[in-house]
């Protein structure tokens, strides 16, 4: 048969945003932004959160008398913060209703919600270099970036004896670092109406769990009956864990480390 369900969520977000761009002699540029949000999904004392950004770029080829074959030498840097509110209805417990035969039942959800949630805040820093030659027919871009995510809203498992199987918390600090390189060129430029651009991109990105709340040693990204993805404090996100299996542990056995099959009738 076909099962159909629907639901409705409401949230309100009010924002103020401002921006400014400054330039000096077509060589130095500064961009500034500032934003403040008020979100209905957060408690009143935490519903307002501010996050600014700033970036600067310097066209050094216009500042110095560089060889003519250098088309562009650009240095850039930036820092930015981004705030993120919670999903709707993550603050207060509400009753759910069901039916047992002809009896109407009421129940609490299995997740312990958090009435003091704070917004998540991501802070990123980026440095870069752009270098073009031969009327921009040879191009290079290099970027290094790092990011830290604070007050991540996590849903953690709890012992069922507490009356709940999960709980929402703000926890920890997750850090990311990486770099990206791009090399491009134009071997054919406007030759009988033809242009040919080629480029190659190389990137590396790593994320680690730097801190978690007291008493929490790891976070679980996903899991099933056979294992899942868990990351311990200080380790890199992406590690996978299995529940393991029973095997022959006698090193003198010809079947050492072979898996043990149950049921008594299984054969190889």
Protein Blocks (a to p, Z undefined) as FASTA:
>chain_A
ZZddddddddddddddddddddeehlaccdddddddddfkbcfklmpccdddddddddfk
lmpccdfklmbdcdddddddddddddehilbccdddddehjaccddddfbdcdfkbccdd
dddddddddddeehhlaccdddddddddehiacdddddfklopabdcddedjdddddddd
dddddfbghighiacdddddddddddddfbdcehiabdcfbdcfkbccdddehiaehiac
debjaddfbfkbckgoiacdehjlacZZ
